[in-house]
Amino acid sequence: MHSGQTEAVADGPGLEQWQLDGSSAEAYERYLVPLLFAPGANVLIDLAELAPGERVLDVACGTGIVARRAAPQVGADGHVDGLDLNEGMLEVARSAATDDEPGIFWHHGDARDLPFSDATFDVVFCQQGLQFFSDRESALREMHRVLDTEGRLALSVLRPIEYNPGWALLAHVLEQHVGPDAGAMMRSPFPSLSTHDLRTLVADAGFQDTTITIGIGPVRYPSAEAFLRREAASSPLAGPIGALDEEKRRTMIDDLETALRPHMDDNGVVFPSATHLVLAHQ
């Protein structure tokens, strides 16, 4: 569970390790984008009410699904830029963009120092990136700076892990079998931000007329083992999990399956994912 730019942050251990190498970025695009980030991109684009001709920036774009979905909405008269700190993610973003989408401009850069002039964009998106920034306040101020007078911000950030039970159970199993760092890493995408905290952060950056809603959707995997393998392949957890011998991995999968049993049906594992959705205006 990860999106885009990642840096050390004050929320706890694990965040500083969330930089994906090339193979992890490819797995992220293959497994997590269709499951989580493509539906999430559609929600953000609907929230922002994109119009033809608008100028769009996708901050912490990861493999670029929000930018790729936004491009046809703004059309040839519009303009879409994606920015991320991780070159591996940007490489996958460039290769994933198709000829059916108007040109997207990809940038390697830091959310705390956006390489754009003031009032450059009509809409700034940030899907599941805010929780990874080392300085959330500076990043939000930068997003505010690059927005034009009538511009708007649309972002999503996962609710605390207690509202995301499947990942909470996975974090506990990883802690038991791999170690405390693995558990902390799994918990790190789920910041301890309340609705009030988010509203304050956004307002302090200069935004107005903020609306925050809670989105809840199902997440489904064919099995507990697929859940573990796909999350590991798409994250820095691949290394420590891969270092376990086969017997230890098998025991870990068995324990995860037992923990997830209340969330299992005839088609595999299903549990809710809860996220904050923020729409704010310049």
Steps between C-alpha positions, in 0.01 A plus 500: 500500500680804377466787262768710352748721676632372831717654766563474872215642702425557866224240523733215589748241375467340161424804286860575414522157336209549262702557185426236239757358262415432136361150552285615792367793295402259223325273750325804647365585153400138434333421833410808700399744227209291366392402851529831683647795316306492172162504682642764733611711203149492358359618833744792519433606141125495563556695822696771316245519215771530237408699193645504146795733462606500866860484617564212740785402732522155660731528803666178622363345184656157547445307177272779384149359512336830601686690226412231246133508592495881506656548156198392291273709723685825432563410136742644248436855622596404854833422657603226747821474702598219736771537763668246725820463700546138391658448158394136492136599530542763228656247264194278538273804461661590169469146366141461624373817330336416166458679169129532581585752772605855413863573585587487869817668625683303768729673750745374759457731797417563863151593618655746745656702216285465190685602181213711368412869498225649712140458375595240237220244552123482528498172693760329720452135590681301767388139535626324814819704513451748782564243774851437364624859485763601752348849514130487425451869568763607246365261237146633540621859486679419176182346356314817599767720341485335158119518480332778303243731659204265451710188545418200715678222680372140502688256718452170676672363808427172673324505834682352803565129477226404746254598223686276252479159668662282235824697510488518879494120515777476241714746698456290815598178321805668344604628839475150647685319220733754337558752777388835640643700208285305253191561710580870525557520126160346431330744737678808366263575207218541754572829679343599830323794334144579604257698289574798724877458453461494122274802497752694709793400277317607186377828650845588633635461144260772383215296357134592547158338472633156592273197483616171651312176448575141594511250217461131577539230236564127490845355439510142375782249459461139380667367817696596808817385325427724198439792737840451662688435177355794309547745786859381542581512129367856478696631797839496675374202702604270215856486636437403862222257408713345227777446754283262702538129435209315341379344826483839674317655205251215498434541873452873450249442218310248715482750787383776264231274361378425853496870587309588182241223533223742608563687172493195272225376271480254211695739277790577731572785738298823513523792743418872502748773414424839656654823376455874547408693185578871503380771263629850568513827309769757448 
